[in-house]
Amino acid sequence: MDNITKVWTGPLPPDSPYVRPYRFYFVQNGVEKNWDLLKVHDSVSIILFHRTRKTLIFVKQFRPAVYHSIVTSEVGSLEVDLKQYPPKLGITIELCAGIVDKAKSFAEIAREEVLEECGYDVPSERLEEVLTFRAGVGSTGPLQKMYFCEVTDDDKATKGGGVDDEIIEVVELSIPEVREMIKQGASVNSPPSCLFGIMWFLANKLDKDL
């Protein structure tokens, strides 16, 4: 996963299927203002609980944006020694998630992500909607819809790991481990939606004896 031997940046191509940069102009209280923003896809995330093993299921992957932010915050550029700033700095632990880039319902997209990333084949009817919220309100503002789903080994269809050129590791953590993850916060490179999802699970779904 972190077998990365070279990193560099370049200008954003105008035909990017994922990100569109804009400068937004508006008049507020008679004053003309502007704001730089990015148009991105809405997304889904899924809190996955393995009922038999009493574990939460996450995905681990290298996130270029996280690595870029860490490195440029420290050295001011991306021209770095990969031994001093190893790519593992950009590896995150997240909920199973994905962008809504197809003409399908949020629930159907979520079902596909659970299968593709984690290998569990569950009908969309088993996905319990948790809430919908706005992410990245300072620069992007897309919708993210969060779901909860219980799985067992009977639902396992593939090993998961993503599709095409994705490199994703499926990780199961025990209840004590996710409690510790909450305490560590940013040190485990997890986004707010993941940490919130854990806290929601602990407050609403966790058996009292665990």
C-alpha positions as CSV (number, residue, x, y, z in Angstrom):
1,M,0.0,0.0,0.0
2,D,2.8,2.4,0.9
3,N,5.1,1.2,-1.9
4,I,5.3,4.7,-3.4
5,T,8.7,5.7,-4.9
6,K,8.0,9.1,-6.3
7,V,5.6,12.0,-5.6
8,W,5.0,15.3,-7.5
9,T,2.2,17.8,-8.3
10,G,0.9,19.5,-11.4
11,P,-1.9,21.7,-12.5
12,L,-5.5,20.4,-12.2
13,P,-6.7,19.4,-15.7
14,P,-10.0,21.2,-16.6
15,D,-11.7,17.9,-17.4
16,S,-11.2,16.3,-14.0
17,P,-14.2,14.0,-13.3
18,Y,-13.9,14.5,-9.6
19,V,-13.1,18.2,-8.8
20,R,-14.0,21.5,-10.4
21,P,-12.5,24.7,-9.0
22,Y,-14.5,27.9,-9.1
23,R,-14.4,31.5,-7.7
24,F,-17.9,32.3,-6.4
25,Y,-19.0,35.9,-6.3
26,F,-21.8,37.4,-4.2
27,V,-23.0,40.6,-2.7
28,Q,-23.6,40.5,1.1
29,N,-24.9,43.6,2.9
30,G,-24.0,45.7,-0.1
31,V,-20.4,44.5,-0.2
32,E,-19.2,42.4,-3.2
33,K,-17.2,39.4,-2.0
34,N,-15.8,36.2,-3.5
35,W,-15.0,32.7,-2.3
36,D,-12.8,30.0,-3.9
37,L,-14.5,26.6,-3.8
38,L,-14.5,23.2,-5.3
39,K,-17.5,21.3,-6.8
40,V,-17.2,17.6,-5.9
41,H,-19.6,14.6,-5.8
42,D,-21.9,13.8,-3.0
43,S,-20.9,10.6,-1.1
44,V,-22.0,7.8,1.1
45,S,-20.4,6.2,4.1
46,I,-21.3,3.0,5.9
47,I,-20.7,1.9,9.6
48,L,-20.2,-1.8,9.3
49,F,-20.5,-4.0,12.3
50,H,-19.6,-7.7,12.3
51,R,-22.3,-9.2,14.5
52,T,-20.5,-12.5,15.2
53,R,-17.0,-11.1,16.0
54,K,-18.3,-7.9,17.6
55,T,-16.0,-5.7,15.5
56,L,-16.3,-2.6,13.4
57,I,-15.0,-2.9,9.8
58,F,-12.9,-0.1,8.3
59,V,-10.8,0.5,5.2
60,K,-7.2,1.6,5.2
61,Q,-5.8,3.3,2.2
62,F,-3.2,5.9,1.0
63,R,-4.8,9.3,0.7
64,P,-2.7,11.7,-1.5
65,A,-4.5,14.8,-0.1
66,V,-3.6,13.8,3.5
67,Y,0.0,13.1,2.6
68,H,0.3,16.4,0.6
69,S,-1.2,18.4,3.5
70,I,1.1,16.9,6.1
71,V,4.3,17.3,4.0
72,T,3.6,20.8,2.7
73,S,2.6,22.0,6.2
74,E,6.0,20.9,7.5
75,V,8.4,21.7,4.6
76,G,6.4,24.1,2.4
77,S,6.7,22.0,-0.8
78,L,6.3,18.4,-2.0
79,E,10.0,18.1,-2.9
80,V,10.8,15.8,0.0
81,D,12.9,12.9,1.0
82,L,10.6,9.9,1.1
83,K,12.7,8.3,3.8
84,Q,12.2,11.3,6.0
85,Y,8.5,11.7,5.1
86,P,7.4,8.1,4.3
87,P,4.2,7.6,2.3
88,K,2.7,5.8,5.3
89,L,2.1,9.3,6.7
90,G,-0.8,9.5,4.2
91,I,-2.5,6.2,5.2
92,T,-5.9,6.7,6.7
93,I,-8.4,4.5,8.5
94,E,-12.0,5.3,7.4
95,L,-15.5,4.0,7.1
96,C,-16.3,2.2,3.9
97,A,-17.4,5.0,1.6
98,G,-17.6,6.2,-1.9
99,I,-18.8,9.0,-4.2
100,V,-22.2,9.2,-5.8
101,D,-21.1,9.3,-9.5
102,K,-23.7,7.1,-11.0
103,A,-27.5,7.5,-11.7
104,K,-28.3,5.3,-8.7
105,S,-29.8,5.9,-5.3
106,F,-27.6,6.7,-2.3
107,A,-28.5,3.3,-0.8
108,E,-27.6,1.4,-3.9
109,I,-24.2,3.2,-4.2
110,A,-23.6,2.3,-0.5
111,R,-24.4,-1.3,-1.2
112,E,-21.9,-1.4,-4.1
113,E,-19.2,0.2,-1.9
114,V,-19.7,-2.4,0.8
115,L,-19.2,-5.2,-1.7
116,E,-16.3,-3.6,-3.6
117,E,-14.3,-2.3,-0.7
118,C,-15.1,-4.8,2.1
119,G,-16.5,-7.9,0.2
120,Y,-19.9,-8.2,1.9
121,D,-22.9,-8.6,-0.4
122,V,-25.9,-7.2,1.4
123,P,-29.2,-5.9,0.0
124,S,-29.8,-2.2,0.2
125,E,-32.8,-2.9,2.4
126,R,-30.5,-3.9,5.2
127,L,-28.8,-0.5,5.2
128,E,-30.2,1.7,8.0
129,E,-29.9,5.4,7.3
130,V,-28.2,7.2,10.1
131,L,-28.2,10.8,8.9
132,T,-27.3,13.1,6.1
133,F,-24.9,16.0,6.6
134,R,-22.8,18.6,4.7
135,A,-19.0,17.9,4.5
136,G,-16.2,20.3,3.9
137,V,-18.4,23.4,4.3
138,G,-15.5,25.8,3.9
139,S,-14.5,24.6,0.4
140,T,-16.8,21.9,-1.0
141,G,-20.1,21.5,0.9
142,P,-21.3,18.2,-0.7
143,L,-23.9,15.9,0.9
144,Q,-22.8,12.8,2.7
145,K,-25.3,10.2,3.7
146,M,-24.3,7.8,6.4
147,Y,-25.7,4.2,6.8
148,F,-25.3,1.4,9.4
149,C,-25.3,-2.2,8.5
150,E,-24.7,-5.5,10.4
151,V,-22.9,-8.3,8.6
152,T,-21.7,-11.8,9.2
153,D,-19.5,-14.2,7.4
154,D,-22.6,-15.5,5.6
155,D,-22.6,-12.2,3.7
156,K,-19.0,-12.5,2.6
157,A,-18.8,-12.7,-1.2
158,T,-15.3,-11.5,-2.1
159,K,-12.1,-10.4,-0.3
160,G,-12.9,-6.8,-1.0
161,G,-10.0,-4.4,-1.5
162,G,-11.6,-2.1,-4.1
163,V,-11.9,-2.1,-7.8
164,D,-9.7,-1.2,-10.8
165,D,-6.4,0.3,-9.5
166,E,-7.7,0.9,-5.9
167,I,-5.5,-0.5,-3.1
168,I,-7.6,-0.9,0.0
169,E,-7.0,-3.0,3.1
170,V,-10.0,-4.2,5.1
171,V,-9.4,-3.7,8.8
172,E,-11.5,-5.0,11.7
173,L,-11.2,-3.4,15.1
174,S,-12.6,-4.5,18.5
175,I,-14.8,-2.3,20.6
176,P,-11.8,-1.4,23.0
177,E,-9.7,-0.6,19.9
178,V,-12.3,1.8,18.5
179,R,-12.7,3.5,21.8
180,E,-9.0,4.1,21.8
181,M,-9.2,5.4,18.2
182,I,-11.7,8.1,19.4
183,K,-9.2,9.2,22.0
184,Q,-6.3,9.4,19.4
185,G,-8.3,11.6,16.9
186,A,-6.2,13.0,14.1
187,S,-3.2,10.9,15.1
188,V,-4.8,7.9,13.3
189,N,-5.6,10.0,10.2
190,S,-9.3,9.4,10.4
191,P,-11.9,11.9,9.0
192,P,-14.6,13.4,11.2
193,S,-17.3,11.3,9.6
194,C,-15.4,8.1,10.7
195,L,-15.0,9.3,14.3
196,F,-18.6,10.5,14.4
197,G,-19.8,7.1,13.0
198,I,-17.9,5.3,15.8
199,M,-19.4,7.5,18.4
200,W,-22.9,7.1,17.0
201,F,-22.5,3.3,17.0
202,L,-21.2,3.3,20.6
203,A,-24.1,5.4,21.7
204,N,-26.9,3.8,19.7
205,K,-26.0,0.2,18.7
206,L,-23.5,-1.2,21.1
207,D,-24.7,-4.0,23.3
208,K,-24.4,-2.8,26.9
209,D,-22.2,-5.9,27.8
210,L,-19.5,-5.1,25.3
